[in-house]
Amino acid sequence: MSLPPLDIITGALLIGTWLSSLLYMVELIQAVYYFCHYKQDDWKLKTRVMVAFTIDTVSALGNYACVYLYTITHAGDPMYLANQNWPMPLYLVATAIVAVLVQSFLVERYWRLTKNIIITLFLGLLILAACGGAFTVGMVVALFPAFKDRAKVKIPRTIWVVTQAVSDLVIAGTLLWEFRKANPGSKEMRSMLNRLAAQTIQTGTVSATTAATALMMYLLNNESNVTVGIGFCIGRIHVLTMLSNLNFRRPNSASSTGTSTGASTGTRSGTLEFRAYGVADSDRCGIRDVVIDSEQDFPSEQFKGKISSAKSRANDSSLAEIEMRAIYSSKQQFAK
C-alpha cells in the first residue's frame, strides 16, 4: 500500500503546530500577567480563565502528540496515516469547550452592559449550536476515523464553523455598537472607547476569519489536513481573546476589594467619568457598568447615596469585568 501525499497529511499538521506554538507562548505570557496583576478578581472569573487555559493547554499537547505519532512513531505506516486518530477528536472537543467558555464570557459582558434579553438569548443559541456541531464532528471522527469517510462530517462541520464564525462576529458587533453609542465627555474618554472598539473588532474578526479559512480548506479538499492545521490555532485565539480583554484593564493589585480606587469628576460637559474593575447592578443607580469606590468631590448628598448603593451591590458582584470608563450624565446634578 502506497503512502498518501505527506505534504497535506503530516506537513500541514506540522506547520499548524508551529503557528499554534507561537500563539500559545503569547497566551502563556498573557495568562501569567493576568494571574499576577489581577489577584483581586472574583474567584469565579479566575476559575473560568484557569479552566479555559488548562483545556487549551491539553489541546496543544494533543496537537504535538498528533504530529509525533504521524511523523515518528508511525512514520511510513500507510494504515495509520490513512486514519484520523485520537488526537483529532481531542482537539475538536477541547476547541469547542474553550469557545463556549470565552464566548459566554463576552456574552455575559454584553448582558451586563445592556440587559437585552433577546439578543443575549440569540447569542446563546449560536454558541450552543456551534458547540453541538463541534461535538458531533468529534463523535463522527471517532466512529469513522478514515480520511475517506470525512464526507460524513461535512454538514455538522459546516454548521459548527459557520455558527462559530457568526457568533464571533455578532458578539463583536453588538459590543462595538454599545461602545459607539457612548457619549464621551472628553477626548481621553473617546480615545479609550476607540481602543476598546478596535480591540473588539480585532479579536472578533481574527477568530471568525480563522474558522472560515479552515472551513474553506475543508470544502476544497476534505481529505487534506490543512483544515486541521488551521483549526489547531482556533483554541489559542479564543483564549487570547478573553485574556486580552481582561488584561486591557489597569492592574488592580493595589486594590483590596477588587474595585477601582478612585473616580474623576468635573468635566466641562457636566459628565462624570469612572474607572471600574467590578460590576454592579448599575441600571437602578444610573451608572452604566461601573463600580465606584470613592465618594469624594461629589456635591450632592443624593448622588452620594446612589454611589454608596452601587458600592454595596458591587461587593456582592461576582464578575470582575474589563476596566472601562463609563459616563453618567446628570443634567439635574451638574450644569455645564
Secondary structure, DSSP 8 states (H G I E B T S, - for coil): -----HIIIIIHHHHHHHHHHHHHHHHHHHHHHHHHH-TTS-HHHHHHHHHHHHHHHHHHHHHHHHHHIIIIITTT-HHHHTB--THHHHHHHHHHHHHHHHHHHHHHHHHHHH--HHHHHHHHHHHHHHHHHHHHHHHHHHHS-BGGGGGGGHHHHHHHHHHHHHHHHHHHHHHHHHHHH---SSHHHHHHHHHHHHHHHHHHHHHHHHHHHHHHHHHH-TT-SHHHHHHTTHHHHHHHHHHHHHTTS---TT-SSSS-S-EE---TTSEEEEEEEE----GGGT--S------TT---HHHHHHHHHHHHHHHT---EEEEEEEEEE-TTT---
